[in-house]
Amino acid sequence: MKVVVLTGPESSGKSWLAAQLQAHFGGLRVDEYVRDFMEQTQRDTCLADITDIATGQLAREDAARARQPALLILDTHLLSNILWSQTLFGDCPSWLEPALLARHYDLHLLLSPEQVEWVGDGLRCQPALAERVAFFEAIEGWLVRQRQPFVKIEGDWAQRREQVFAAVSRLLQA
């Protein structure tokens, strides 16, 4: 099983590209849990919610891993929960990073916020490019520090799709 994670700031194409990957390569896709959580609770999240959100994300990932697909495509993983918790609340449950590091991911596709427009959807909260760039840099810094395999994805939508397909093709051929 090869596990690919799409990561990056909001409105950078994670969900769209995850669906594109699944349509092209097959495999199993895991969507981000936090969207469902926010739609169900109908309120702003708080620090106390982070554990429930992360646990929900892990449950989805674990259920998908148990099915042993040849390709597992994750729309996000715990790193987003960690960084959003730190960004929004200045704190994060201590168990999240060890839980993230205990899992194996074959490739992270790190999506740049630049060269694509931010689109509000009622749940997103970083319309300023500078905020999304800072979030991108925090993800990149973590991936580098933790020696996680990643490819930066940049450009317009067509370029992103092409880069993502090429990176996943290389992974599957390795």
FENDAMO-V310658 format. One line per field, one symbol per residue. ss: DSSP state (2 for helix, 1 for strand, 0 for the rest). phi: phi as a letter, one per 30 degrees, with the letter a starting at -180 (. if undefined). psi: psi as a letter, one per 40 degrees, with the letter a starting at -180 (. if undefined). Layout:
ss = ???
phi = ???
psi = ???
//
This chain:
ss = 011111110000022222222222200111002222222220000000222222222222222222000011110002222222222220000022222220000011111000000000000000002222222222222222200001111000222222222222222220
phi = .cccccblddicjeddddddddddciicccdddeddeddddhaddbeddedddddddddddddddddhddbcccdaadedddddddddbiaaeddddeddddccbdaccccdddibddbdbicdbbddeedddddedddeededechddabdcbjdddddedddddddeddddd
psi = hhhhhhiiiifeedddddddddddeaahhhihdddddddddfiiiiddedddddddddddddddddefidhhhhdiadddddddddddeeihhdedddddeeihhdhhhhhieieiihhieediegdhdddddddddddddddddefihihhhiaadddddddddddddddde.
//
